């Protein structure tokens, strides 16, 4: 009782706005087993009646346009994706366009070139959500859009469409895109493609270590599991060979017979017959005996040129020390260390972009870098 009296005296010394909360706390202390008052939910984020009415009216308008199934109606619907529209309106428009009749597809492709970036981004997302595989080429072109929002939408849709044919473009985007979110979208899209490939092959997702697409005609899709190399022919997968070691990376170029494989414990291998057999490559560099090839890339325009991030075991078990990037200009026969290549960490991805000749790009600790191959200088990242 004394505690209650003291608490009440202290309570009335507080400001009125603080008394209610303090009184409830005092009751919980004195009577811990007493029933507690029901909490009133925070309704601050709930839509107001006028907002709900506006949403219903907009849904009705979009559904009415959809029932018309005419090009003019579909064009009017895509205009509801404008950047200036409320996000709730854009979401409704995307949902209705996703379920519209197939006649909407040409209008969506047309909208990819609209003046408004919101319309372009919305159209890119709808095409992916609809599973419009015929739009892969248009979406790949949209990954060059000046708007990062549009590029992100196009990249995401390419992943959802299982667009493995444009995998080289996605691999480049995860390093060279100016927008960090777009780079992450490319990483996610590649992960989806890898997961879909694993499902098609009937293997566990963690068994698929590396994937690569050879830009042949038609393109050839290769997958390296922990033990074997597979290729996709038409809609089926064929086992090509047993790999010489557990892979780390797989790289292909324009030469349909040439593949490169880096492995966990045996270094670098090359195949000259489409992956049927493998030969071990000696680096011949002034480097430690055991070399790990973290990642590698073949110049898509010159299969003679190969670049590799090298590392060697560190003093700490399980760690690697970077040895920089090395290059070969004769299909891996001889190797040269690139002067001034990044040494402060391990580069996880290497990229050569045919649209940006003369540069080698890489990703180190989620930070992209650019290397000028003509001057052998590391440059500020830019594209």
C-alpha positions as CSV (number, residue, x, y, z in Angstrom):
1,X,0.0,0.0,0.0
2,X,2.9,2.4,0.8
3,X,4.3,1.7,-2.7
4,X,0.9,2.6,-4.2
5,X,0.7,5.9,-2.3
6,X,4.2,6.9,-3.3
7,X,3.5,6.0,-6.9
8,X,0.3,8.0,-7.0
9,X,2.1,11.0,-5.5
10,X,4.8,10.7,-8.2
11,X,2.2,10.2,-10.9
12,X,0.4,13.5,-10.3
13,X,3.8,15.3,-10.5
14,X,4.0,14.3,-14.2
15,X,2.5,16.1,-17.2
16,X,-1.0,15.0,-18.2
17,X,0.4,13.4,-21.4
18,X,2.7,11.1,-19.4
19,X,0.2,10.0,-16.7
20,X,-1.7,7.4,-18.7
21,X,1.4,5.4,-19.8
22,X,2.9,5.7,-16.3
23,X,-0.3,4.6,-14.6
24,X,-0.5,1.5,-16.7
25,X,3.1,0.6,-16.0
26,X,2.4,1.1,-12.2
27,X,-0.5,-1.3,-12.4
28,X,1.5,-4.0,-14.2
29,X,4.2,-3.8,-11.5
30,X,1.7,-3.9,-8.6
31,X,-0.7,-6.5,-10.1
32,X,1.4,-8.5,-12.6
33,X,-1.3,-11.3,-13.0
34,X,-4.2,-8.9,-13.6
35,X,-5.7,-9.0,-17.2
36,X,-4.2,-6.3,-19.4
37,X,-6.2,-4.0,-21.5
38,X,-6.6,-4.9,-25.2
39,X,-4.1,-3.1,-27.5
40,X,-5.7,-0.9,-30.1
41,X,-4.1,-1.5,-33.5
42,X,-2.1,1.3,-35.2
43,X,-4.3,2.3,-38.0
44,X,-2.0,5.1,-39.3
45,X,-1.0,3.1,-42.3
46,X,-4.5,2.0,-43.3
47,X,-6.1,3.6,-46.3
48,X,-8.7,6.2,-45.5
49,X,-12.3,5.7,-46.8
50,X,-11.6,8.2,-49.6
51,X,-8.5,6.3,-50.6
52,X,-10.3,3.0,-50.6
53,X,-13.1,4.5,-52.7
54,X,-10.5,5.9,-55.2
55,X,-8.9,2.5,-55.5
56,X,-12.2,0.8,-56.2
57,X,-13.1,3.3,-58.8
58,X,-9.7,2.9,-60.5
59,X,-10.1,-0.9,-60.5
60,X,-13.5,-0.6,-62.1
61,X,-12.1,1.8,-64.7
62,X,-9.2,-0.6,-65.6
63,X,-11.5,-3.6,-65.8
64,X,-13.9,-1.7,-68.1
65,X,-11.0,-0.9,-70.4
66,X,-9.8,-4.5,-70.3
67,X,-13.2,-5.7,-71.4
68,X,-13.0,-3.5,-74.6
69,X,-10.0,-5.5,-75.8
70,X,-9.1,-2.9,-78.3
71,X,-5.6,-1.4,-79.1
72,X,-6.8,2.1,-78.0
73,X,-8.1,0.7,-74.7
74,X,-4.9,-1.2,-74.1
75,X,-2.9,2.0,-74.9
76,X,-4.9,3.9,-72.4
77,X,-4.3,1.2,-69.8
78,X,-0.5,1.4,-70.3
79,X,-0.7,5.1,-69.7
80,X,-1.9,4.4,-66.2
81,X,1.6,3.2,-65.6
82,X,3.0,6.7,-65.8
83,X,5.6,7.8,-63.3
84,X,3.1,10.5,-62.0
85,X,0.4,7.9,-61.2
86,X,0.0,6.8,-57.5
87,X,1.8,3.6,-56.8
88,X,-1.5,1.9,-55.9
89,X,-2.8,2.8,-59.4
90,X,0.3,1.4,-61.0
91,X,0.0,-1.9,-59.1
92,X,-3.7,-2.2,-60.2
93,X,-2.8,-1.5,-63.8
94,X,0.0,-4.1,-63.8
95,X,-2.3,-6.7,-62.3
96,X,-5.1,-6.1,-64.9
97,X,-2.6,-5.9,-67.8
98,X,-1.1,-9.2,-66.6
99,X,-4.4,-11.0,-67.1
100,X,-5.5,-9.2,-70.3
101,X,-6.0,-11.0,-73.6
102,X,-3.0,-11.8,-75.8
103,X,-3.9,-8.9,-78.0
104,X,-2.3,-6.6,-75.4
105,X,1.3,-7.9,-76.1
106,X,2.0,-5.7,-79.1
107,X,0.8,-2.7,-77.1
108,X,3.1,-3.7,-74.2
109,X,6.1,-4.0,-76.6
110,X,5.2,-0.6,-78.0
111,X,5.1,0.8,-74.5
112,X,8.7,-0.2,-73.9
113,X,9.6,2.8,-76.1
114,X,7.1,5.2,-74.4
115,X,8.4,8.7,-73.5
116,X,7.5,8.1,-69.8
117,X,9.9,5.9,-67.8
118,X,7.0,4.6,-65.6
119,X,5.2,3.3,-68.6
120,X,8.4,1.6,-69.9
121,X,9.2,0.0,-66.6
122,X,5.6,-1.1,-66.0
123,X,5.4,-2.7,-69.5
124,X,8.7,-4.5,-68.9
125,X,7.3,-6.0,-65.6
126,X,4.0,-7.0,-67.2
127,X,5.8,-8.9,-70.0
128,X,7.8,-10.8,-67.5
129,X,4.8,-11.6,-65.3
130,X,2.8,-12.8,-68.3
131,X,5.7,-15.1,-69.3
132,X,6.0,-13.6,-72.8
133,X,9.1,-15.4,-74.0
134,X,8.7,-13.8,-77.4
135,X,9.6,-10.5,-75.7
136,X,13.1,-11.6,-74.6
137,X,14.9,-9.6,-77.3
138,X,12.8,-6.5,-76.5
139,X,13.6,-6.8,-72.8
140,X,17.3,-7.4,-73.5
141,X,17.2,-4.1,-75.4
142,X,15.4,-2.4,-72.4
143,X,18.4,-3.3,-70.2
144,X,20.2,-0.4,-72.0
145,X,17.4,2.1,-71.1
146,X,18.7,5.4,-69.6
147,X,16.3,4.9,-66.6
148,X,17.6,2.5,-63.9
149,X,14.0,1.7,-63.0
150,X,13.4,0.4,-66.5
151,X,16.6,-1.6,-66.5
152,X,15.8,-3.2,-63.2
153,X,12.3,-4.2,-64.4
154,X,13.7,-5.6,-67.7
155,X,16.4,-7.6,-65.9
156,X,13.9,-9.0,-63.4
157,X,11.6,-10.1,-66.1
158,X,14.4,-11.7,-68.1
159,X,15.2,-13.8,-65.0
160,X,11.5,-14.8,-64.6
161,X,11.3,-15.7,-68.3
162,X,14.3,-18.1,-67.9
163,X,16.1,-16.1,-70.6
164,X,19.3,-18.1,-70.5
165,X,20.0,-17.0,-74.1
166,X,20.9,-13.5,-72.8
167,X,22.9,-14.8,-69.8
168,X,26.1,-13.1,-71.1
169,X,24.3,-9.8,-71.0
170,X,23.1,-10.4,-67.5
171,X,26.6,-11.4,-66.4
172,X,27.9,-8.2,-67.7
173,X,25.2,-6.1,-66.1
174,X,25.9,-7.5,-62.6
175,X,29.3,-5.7,-62.9
176,X,28.9,-2.8,-65.2
177,X,25.5,-1.3,-64.6
178,X,25.7,2.2,-63.0
179,X,22.9,1.4,-60.6
180,X,23.7,-0.9,-57.6
181,X,20.1,-2.1,-57.5
182,X,20.2,-3.0,-61.2
183,X,23.4,-4.9,-60.6
184,X,21.7,-6.8,-57.8
185,X,18.7,-7.5,-60.0
186,X,21.1,-9.1,-62.5
187,X,22.6,-11.3,-59.7
188,X,19.1,-12.4,-58.7
189,X,18.1,-13.1,-62.3
190,X,21.2,-15.3,-62.9
191,X,20.3,-17.2,-59.7
192,X,16.8,-17.8,-61.0
193,X,18.2,-19.1,-64.3
194,X,20.6,-21.4,-62.4
195,X,17.7,-22.7,-60.2
196,X,15.5,-23.3,-63.3
197,X,18.4,-25.2,-65.0
198,X,18.8,-27.4,-61.9
199,X,15.1,-28.2,-61.9
200,X,15.1,-29.1,-65.6
201,X,18.1,-31.4,-65.1
202,X,16.6,-33.0,-62.0
203,X,19.5,-32.1,-59.7
204,X,19.7,-30.3,-56.4
205,X,20.2,-26.5,-56.8
206,X,23.4,-26.6,-54.8
207,X,24.8,-29.1,-57.3
208,X,24.9,-26.5,-60.0
209,X,28.2,-24.6,-59.5
210,X,28.7,-22.7,-62.8
211,X,26.8,-21.8,-65.9
212,X,27.8,-20.3,-69.2
213,X,26.3,-19.6,-72.6
214,X,28.3,-19.8,-75.8
215,X,27.1,-17.1,-78.2
216,X,26.9,-19.5,-81.1
217,X,24.0,-19.8,-83.6
218,X,22.0,-21.2,-81.9
219,X,23.5,-20.3,-78.5
220,X,24.7,-23.3,-76.4
221,X,24.0,-23.4,-72.7
222,X,26.5,-25.2,-70.5
223,X,26.1,-26.2,-66.8
224,X,28.9,-27.5,-64.6
225,X,27.7,-29.5,-61.6
226,X,30.0,-30.7,-58.8
227,X,31.1,-33.6,-61.0
228,X,29.9,-33.3,-64.6
229,X,29.4,-31.0,-67.6
230,X,26.1,-30.8,-69.2
231,X,24.7,-28.9,-72.3
232,X,21.2,-28.1,-73.4
233,X,20.2,-29.2,-76.8
234,X,16.7,-28.0,-77.7
235,X,14.6,-28.7,-74.6
236,X,16.7,-31.6,-73.2
237,X,20.0,-31.8,-71.3
238,X,22.9,-34.0,-72.3
239,X,25.8,-35.1,-70.2
240,X,29.0,-34.1,-72.0
241,X,31.8,-35.4,-69.7
242,X,33.0,-35.9,-66.2
243,X,34.9,-32.9,-64.8
244,X,38.5,-33.3,-63.7
245,X,37.8,-31.6,-60.3
246,X,35.1,-29.7,-58.5
247,X,34.5,-26.5,-60.5
248,X,34.7,-22.9,-59.4
249,X,34.0,-21.2,-62.7
250,X,33.2,-22.0,-66.3
251,X,33.9,-19.6,-69.3
252,X,33.1,-19.8,-73.0
253,X,33.7,-17.5,-75.9
254,X,32.8,-17.4,-79.6
255,X,34.8,-20.5,-80.4
256,X,32.2,-23.3,-80.2
257,X,34.8,-25.9,-79.2
258,X,36.7,-24.0,-76.6
259,X,35.8,-24.0,-72.9
260,X,37.7,-23.1,-69.8
261,X,37.2,-24.5,-66.3
262,X,38.7,-23.4,-63.0
263,X,38.6,-26.0,-60.2
264,X,38.9,-26.0,-56.4
265,X,42.2,-27.8,-56.1
266,X,43.7,-28.5,-59.6
267,X,43.8,-25.0,-61.2
268,X,42.8,-24.3,-64.7
269,X,41.6,-26.7,-67.5
270,X,40.8,-26.1,-71.2
271,X,38.7,-28.1,-73.6
272,X,39.2,-28.0,-77.3
273,X,36.3,-30.3,-78.2
274,X,33.2,-28.8,-76.7
275,X,33.9,-30.2,-73.2
276,X,34.4,-33.8,-74.1
277,X,38.0,-33.9,-72.9
278,X,40.0,-31.6,-70.7
279,X,43.7,-30.6,-70.6
280,X,45.5,-29.0,-67.7
281,X,47.0,-25.5,-68.3
282,X,50.3,-24.4,-66.7
283,X,50.5,-20.8,-65.9
284,X,54.3,-20.5,-66.0
285,X,54.2,-17.3,-64.0
286,X,56.6,-16.3,-61.2
287,X,53.9,-17.3,-58.6
288,X,53.6,-19.9,-55.9
289,X,53.2,-23.5,-56.9
290,X,49.5,-23.8,-56.0
291,X,47.3,-21.3,-57.8
292,X,43.6,-21.0,-57.5
293,X,41.6,-19.4,-60.3
294,X,38.7,-17.6,-58.6
295,X,37.0,-16.5,-61.8
296,X,37.8,-16.1,-65.5
297,X,36.3,-14.6,-68.7
298,X,36.9,-15.0,-72.4
299,X,36.8,-11.9,-74.6
300,X,33.5,-12.4,-76.6
301,X,35.0,-10.9,-79.7
302,X,38.4,-12.6,-79.5
303,X,38.5,-16.1,-78.2
304,X,42.3,-15.9,-78.0
305,X,42.1,-13.5,-75.1
306,X,41.4,-14.9,-71.6
307,X,41.5,-13.2,-68.2
308,X,41.7,-14.9,-64.8
309,X,41.8,-13.7,-61.2
310,X,44.5,-15.7,-59.4
311,X,45.0,-16.4,-55.7
312,X,47.1,-18.6,-53.5
313,X,46.5,-20.2,-50.1
314,X,47.1,-17.8,-47.3
315,X,48.8,-18.5,-44.0
316,X,45.4,-18.7,-42.3
317,X,43.7,-22.0,-43.2
318,X,40.7,-21.6,-45.6
319,X,41.8,-18.1,-46.7
320,X,43.3,-16.9,-50.0
321,X,45.7,-14.2,-50.9
322,X,45.1,-12.3,-54.2
323,X,47.6,-12.5,-57.0
324,X,45.9,-10.0,-59.2
325,X,44.5,-10.6,-62.7
326,X,46.5,-12.4,-65.4
327,X,45.9,-12.5,-69.1
328,X,46.5,-14.9,-72.0
329,X,46.5,-13.8,-75.6
330,X,47.0,-17.3,-77.1
331,X,44.1,-19.3,-75.6
332,X,45.8,-20.0,-72.3
333,X,49.2,-21.2,-73.6
334,X,51.1,-18.4,-72.0
335,X,50.1,-16.0,-69.2
336,X,51.1,-12.5,-68.1
337,X,50.3,-10.6,-65.0
338,X,48.4,-7.4,-65.7
339,X,50.4,-4.4,-64.2
340,X,48.4,-2.4,-61.7
341,X,45.5,-4.9,-61.6
342,X,43.6,-4.8,-58.3
343,X,45.5,-6.6,-55.5
344,X,43.6,-5.4,-52.4
345,X,41.1,-8.2,-52.5
346,X,39.7,-11.1,-54.5
347,X,37.8,-10.3,-57.6
348,X,34.7,-12.4,-57.8
349,X,33.6,-11.6,-61.3
350,X,35.4,-10.5,-64.5
351,X,33.7,-9.0,-67.5
352,X,34.6,-8.0,-71.0
353,X,31.9,-6.0,-72.7
354,X,31.9,-5.8,-76.5
355,X,30.0,-2.5,-76.2
356,X,32.9,-1.0,-74.1
357,X,36.0,-2.2,-75.9
358,X,39.4,-1.8,-74.4
359,X,38.4,-2.3,-70.8
360,X,38.3,-5.2,-68.3
361,X,35.7,-4.9,-65.6
362,X,35.6,-6.7,-62.3
363,X,33.7,-6.9,-59.0
364,X,35.6,-6.9,-55.7
365,X,33.8,-6.9,-52.3
366,X,30.6,-5.7,-54.0
367,X,32.5,-2.8,-55.5
368,X,33.0,-2.6,-59.3
369,X,36.3,-1.7,-60.9
370,X,37.5,-0.8,-64.4
371,X,40.9,-1.6,-66.0
372,X,42.2,0.1,-69.1
373,X,43.8,-2.7,-71.2
374,X,45.6,-0.1,-73.4
375,X,47.4,1.8,-70.7
376,X,47.4,-1.1,-68.1
377,X,45.9,1.3,-65.5
378,X,43.1,0.8,-63.0
379,X,40.6,3.5,-63.7
380,X,37.7,5.0,-61.7
381,X,34.6,2.9,-62.3
382,X,32.5,4.3,-65.1
383,X,30.5,3.1,-68.1
